[in-house]
Amino acid sequence: MMRTGLNAIGAHSESSAMIGDRMDTDILAGLEAGMQTFLVLTGLTTKAEVDRYPFRPSRIVDSIADIVDRV
């Protein structure tokens, strides 16, 4: 699904990022597509829960506001 979306907008995984609040869907999908991933802690997954997963986001931020400068 992520690759289809990237292709539809003419983007490449190396220059795109997945921002999400769920490790098991958002972050996993981004990683599987080869994108940089940002877990925002304003949603479902807490920082303490991250260690339960065998994969890690590229970066964990408190809010999407913390990554606005990167866009």
RACORSUL-V697083 format. One line per field, one symbol per residue. phi: phi as a letter, one per 30 degrees, with the letter a starting at -180 (. if undefined). A space follows every 50 residues. Layout:
phi->???
This chain:
phi->.dddddddcicbddcbbccacbddbddedddddicdbbccdcbddcddde ddcdbbddacbdadddceddd
